[in-house]
Amino acid sequence: MRETENKVVLKTDGYDPFIDLLKGVCIVFVILDHCFPSKIDYYTLFAVWGKSAVPLFLMIQVFHAYKNGLYGVKFNLKKILKRIVLPFVFVELGLILWGSICHIINTPTLALSDYLLRVLKCGGSGSGAYYPWIYIQFAIILPIFVPIIKKLDIVGLSLFFIALSQAVEFFCSITNIPEWIYRLLCIRYFFVIYLGYVLATKGFSINSMTVLLAILSLFSILFFSYINANLSPIFYKSVDKWSTCHWPCYYCFAFILVVIHKLYEKLFSTRIVLFLKKTGKYSYEIFLFQMCYFEFHGFVMRGVRVLIGNEFILYSIATMIALITCIFPVVLYKERRLPSCFSSHFYHE
């Protein structure tokens, strides 16, 4: 990773430990998102920072696709199957089997097909099951955008992706697309492709214009999350939790990358940063493992509630249990040894 006074530029050749740190922070945000109730989301402004996880993960995906130039960008089916699809399918088979058994035992009067239809609409069983589908769609479409990217300069590319993203918002609104389809389609993240390309080719500049855009984007997030006004057909009206999945919100999420980078430079050798790098290295494995864990998180909550009545303490302890349970077993298994993250020599590739 390289940095000038007014620009953050990631390495386009070789290993960049900041990428792993960023993925580590993002997977922590994912776990928190699945832990926090709406009340905590509301008062911690989680929509501003915690909802950045998926856009940042996708930004990293775009960065890796475009960082070595546009001529070699292609869809690698073998790699996607081995790295993303097969592990996801393996986990899903187990979760769906478990869910089917629980459905038959707990709700024998309801048809199993109702449960399976609900799973289908969610993209699978488990928290965040939609994300691998978004990742796969991005892997397919990123090469498709290459001819357009080659023809446009950076300003033209910005206008193109704004127009495309706004057209998507309008289309989803006037067709009243079901939210479960909206959830599974990558089209709401099109503007992230532009941001990822800028990150891969020019880096993120820090100047009065980009700060202003980040502030305007911040206000967009607050508006969509807290005022929740119906701006259809200009913006698709979400009744679930996708209120920040609009293109004006993503620039703020990109600026969060800059903030994380600045903190990384200040805390480079601290143990928490070193451990987050290792966490990010196995972020997809942790993502799959947390899908399994949150099938049982309700039991954890009920157990803790028996001992603790205070709601704040209850959710604090349950969240810590979720973070430790979802992260440490994966890191320990992948490393096959005690976590050397507590050593000052950890992970200095």
C-alpha positions in Angstrom: 0.0 0.0 0.0 1.2 3.5 -0.9 0.1 6.8 0.4 0.7 10.4 -0.4 -0.4 13.2 1.7 -3.7 13.6 -0.2 -4.3 10.2 -1.7 -4.7 6.6 -0.6 -3.4 4.1 -3.3 -3.4 0.4 -2.7 -0.7 -1.9 -4.1 -1.6 -3.4 -7.5 1.3 -5.9 -7.4 2.1 -8.3 -4.7 0.6 -8.7 -1.3 -1.0 -5.7 0.5 -1.7 -6.4 4.2 -4.2 -3.5 4.3 -6.6 -5.6 2.1 -6.7 -8.3 4.7 -7.2 -5.7 7.5 -10.1 -4.2 5.5 -11.7 -7.6 5.0 -11.2 -8.3 8.7 -13.0 -5.1 9.7 -15.8 -5.9 7.2 -16.4 -9.4 8.5 -16.6 -8.0 12.1 -19.2 -5.5 10.8 -21.2 -8.5 9.2 -21.3 -10.3 12.5 -22.4 -7.2 14.4 -25.1 -6.6 11.8 -26.5 -10.0 12.5 -26.3 -9.5 16.3 -27.6 -6.0 16.8 -31.4 -5.4 17.2 -33.0 -2.5 15.4 -32.8 -0.3 18.6 -29.0 -0.6 18.8 -28.7 -0.1 15.1 -30.7 3.1 15.5 -28.8 4.6 18.4 -25.3 3.6 17.3 -25.8 5.0 13.7 -24.9 1.5 12.5 -26.2 2.4 9.0 -23.4 4.9 8.6 -20.5 2.6 9.4 -21.7 -1.0 9.9 -23.6 -1.2 6.7 -20.4 -0.5 4.7 -19.3 -4.2 4.9 -20.9 -5.5 1.7 -20.1 -2.4 -0.4 -16.5 -2.6 0.8 -16.2 -6.3 0.1 -17.5 -5.7 -3.4 -15.1 -2.8 -3.8 -12.2 -5.1 -3.0 -13.5 -7.6 -5.5 -13.6 -4.9 -8.2 -10.1 -3.7 -7.2 -8.7 -7.2 -7.6 -10.4 -7.6 -11.0 -9.2 -4.3 -12.4 -5.9 -3.7 -10.6 -3.6 -5.3 -13.3 -5.3 -3.6 -16.3 -8.4 -4.3 -18.3 -7.1 -6.6 -21.0 -6.8 -9.7 -18.8 -10.1 -9.3 -17.0 -12.2 -12.5 -17.4 -14.7 -14.7 -15.5 -12.8 -17.6 -13.9 -15.4 -20.3 -13.5 -13.1 -22.8 -12.0 -11.9 -20.4 -9.4 -15.4 -19.2 -8.5 -16.7 -22.8 -8.2 -13.8 -23.9 -6.0 -13.5 -20.8 -3.8 -17.1 -19.5 -3.5 -19.7 -21.9 -4.9 -18.7 -25.3 -3.5 -18.1 -24.2 0.1 -21.4 -22.3 0.0 -23.3 -25.2 -1.3 -21.8 -27.6 1.2 -22.8 -25.3 4.1 -26.2 -24.7 2.6 -27.0 -28.4 2.3 -26.3 -28.8 6.0 -28.3 -25.7 7.0 -31.3 -26.6 4.9 -31.3 -30.2 6.2 -31.2 -28.9 9.8 -33.8 -26.3 9.1 -36.1 -28.8 7.4 -35.9 -31.1 10.5 -36.6 -28.2 12.8 -39.5 -27.1 10.6 -41.1 -30.6 10.7 -40.7 -30.9 14.5 -41.8 -27.4 15.4 -44.4 -26.7 12.8 -45.8 -30.0 11.6 -49.0 -28.4 10.4 -47.2 -26.2 7.8 -46.0 -27.7 4.6 -42.2 -28.2 4.2 -42.5 -26.6 0.8 -43.3 -23.3 2.6 -40.0 -23.4 4.4 -38.1 -24.3 1.3 -39.8 -21.5 -0.7 -38.7 -19.0 2.0 -35.2 -20.3 1.9 -35.2 -20.0 -1.9 -36.4 -16.4 -1.7 -33.6 -15.6 0.8 -30.9 -17.1 -1.5 -30.3 -19.9 1.0 -30.5 -20.6 4.7 -28.4 -18.6 7.2 -27.5 -15.0 7.8 -26.3 -13.2 4.8 -27.0 -16.1 2.3 -27.6 -13.5 -0.4 -24.0 -12.3 -0.5 -22.4 -15.2 -2.5 -25.0 -14.7 -5.2 -24.0 -11.0 -5.4 -20.3 -11.9 -5.5 -20.9 -14.4 -8.4 -23.0 -11.9 -10.4 -20.2 -9.3 -9.9 -17.6 -11.9 -11.2 -19.7 -12.4 -14.3 -20.5 -8.7 -15.1 -17.1 -7.1 -14.3 -15.6 -8.3 -17.7 -18.7 -7.1 -19.5 -18.1 -3.5 -18.3 -14.5 -3.5 -19.7 -15.3 -2.2 -23.2 -17.3 0.7 -21.7 -14.6 1.5 -19.2 -12.0 1.6 -22.0 -13.9 4.2 -23.9 -14.7 6.6 -21.2 -12.5 8.9 -19.1 -13.0 9.1 -15.4 -15.6 11.9 -15.5 -17.5 10.1 -18.3 -17.3 6.9 -16.3 -18.7 8.6 -13.2 -21.6 10.0 -15.2 -22.3 6.6 -16.9 -22.5 4.7 -13.6 -24.6 7.4 -12.0 -27.0 7.3 -14.9 -27.0 3.5 -14.9 -27.6 3.3 -11.1 -30.4 5.9 -11.3 -32.0 3.9 -14.2 -31.9 0.8 -12.0 -33.6 2.7 -9.2 -36.3 4.0 -11.5 -36.8 0.5 -13.1 -37.1 -1.2 -9.7 -39.6 1.4 -8.6 -41.9 1.5 -11.6 -42.0 -2.3 -11.9 -42.5 -2.7 -8.1 -39.9 -5.5 -8.1 -40.4 -7.8 -5.1 -37.9 -7.1 -2.4 -36.6 -10.6 -2.3 -35.6 -10.3 -6.0 -34.1 -6.8 -5.3 -32.1 -8.4 -2.5 -30.6 -11.2 -4.6 -29.7 -9.0 -7.6 -26.4 -7.1 -7.8 -27.9 -4.2 -9.7 -28.2 -2.1 -6.6 -24.4 -2.2 -6.3 -23.5 -1.0 -9.8 -22.0 2.3 -8.6 -19.6 0.3 -6.4 -18.0 -0.9 -9.7 -17.0 2.7 -10.5 -15.6 3.3 -7.0 -13.6 0.0 -7.2 -12.2 0.9 -10.5 -11.1 4.3 -9.2 -9.5 2.6 -6.3 -7.7 0.2 -8.6 -6.4 2.8 -11.1 -6.1 6.1 -9.4 -6.7 5.6 -5.7 -8.9 7.8 -3.5 -7.9 11.4 -3.3 -8.6 13.4 -0.2 -9.5 17.0 -1.2 -12.3 19.5 -0.7 -14.4 17.9 -3.4 -14.1 14.3 -2.2 -14.8 15.4 1.4 -17.9 17.3 0.3 -19.1 14.3 -1.7 -18.5 12.1 1.4 -20.5 14.5 3.6 -23.4 14.6 1.0 -23.3 10.8 0.9 -23.4 10.7 4.7 -26.5 12.8 4.7 -28.0 10.5 2.1 -27.4 7.5 4.4 -29.0 9.3 7.4 -32.0 10.4 5.2 -32.7 7.0 3.8 -32.1 5.2 7.2 -33.8 7.6 9.6 -36.4 9.6 7.7 -37.2 6.7 5.5 -39.3 8.8 3.2 -40.8 7.3 0.0 -39.0 8.9 -2.9 -40.3 6.4 -5.5 -39.9 6.3 -8.4 -36.7 8.2 -8.1 -35.4 5.7 -5.5 -36.6 2.2 -4.9 -38.6 2.0 -1.6 -37.3 -0.8 0.6 -39.5 -2.1 3.4 -36.8 -4.2 4.9 -33.2 -3.2 5.7 -31.8 -2.2 2.3 -32.3 1.6 2.8 -28.6 2.3 2.3 -28.4 0.3 -1.0 -28.7 3.5 -3.1 -25.9 4.9 -5.2 -25.6 8.2 -3.3 -24.8 6.3 -0.1 -21.8 4.4 -1.5 -19.3 7.3 -1.7 -19.4 7.6 2.1 -18.7 3.9 2.4 -15.7 4.4 0.1 -14.5 7.2 2.4 -14.8 4.8 5.3 -12.0 2.9 3.6 -9.9 6.0 3.8 -10.6 6.3 7.5 -9.8 2.7 8.2 -6.5 3.2 6.2 -5.6 6.2 8.3 -6.2 4.2 11.5 -4.2 1.4 10.1 -1.2 3.7 9.5 -1.5 4.9 13.2 -2.0 1.4 14.7 0.1 -0.7 12.3 1.8 -2.9 14.8 -0.9 -3.2 17.5 -2.2 -6.7 18.3 -5.8 -5.9 17.3 -4.7 -4.7 13.9 -2.5 -7.8 13.4 -5.3 -10.1 14.4 -7.8 -8.3 12.1 -5.4 -9.0 9.2 -5.5 -12.7 10.0 -9.3 -12.5 10.4 -9.5 -10.9 7.0 -7.4 -13.6 5.4 -10.1 -16.1 6.3 -13.1 -13.7 5.9 -15.1 -16.0 3.6 -14.6 -19.0 5.8 -15.7 -16.9 8.8 -18.7 -15.7 6.8 -19.8 -19.3 6.1 -19.2 -20.3 9.7 -21.3 -17.4 11.0 -24.2 -18.5 8.8 -24.1 -21.7 10.9 -23.6 -20.0 14.2 -26.6 -17.7 13.9 -28.9 -20.6 13.4 -28.2 -21.2 17.2 -27.7 -17.6 18.3 -31.3 -17.5 19.6 -30.4 -20.3 22.1 -27.4 -18.2 23.3 -29.6 -15.2 23.7 -32.2 -17.1 25.8 -29.4 -18.6 27.9 -27.8 -15.3 28.6 -31.2 -13.7 29.3 -31.8 -16.2 32.1 -28.7 -14.9 33.9 -28.9 -11.2 32.9 -31.9 -9.0 32.8 -30.3 -5.8 31.7 -30.8 -5.4 27.9 -27.6 -3.5 27.2 -25.4 -6.0 29.1 -27.4 -8.9 27.5 -26.7 -7.8 24.0 -23.1 -6.9 24.8 -22.3 -10.3 26.1 -24.2 -12.1 23.3 -22.3 -10.0 20.8 -19.0 -10.9 22.3 -19.9 -14.6 22.3 -20.9 -14.3 18.6 -17.6 -12.5 17.6 -15.4 -15.0 19.5 -17.4 -18.1 18.4 -17.5 -17.0 14.7 -13.9 -15.9 14.4 -11.6 -17.8 16.7 -12.5 -21.4 15.7 -11.9 -20.6 12.0 -8.6 -18.9 12.6 -7.4 -21.7 14.9 -8.5 -24.3 12.4 -6.9 -22.6 9.4 -3.6 -21.9 11.3 -3.5 -25.3 13.0 -1.8 -23.7 15.9 -2.3 -21.3 18.8 -3.0 -17.8 17.5 0.4 -16.1 17.1 -1.5 -12.9 16.7 -0.6 -12.1 20.3 3.1 -12.0 19.3 4.5 -8.8 18.0 6.1 -10.8 15.1 2.7 -11.9 13.8 2.0 -11.5 10.1 4.7 -9.2 8.8 4.8 -10.6 5.3 
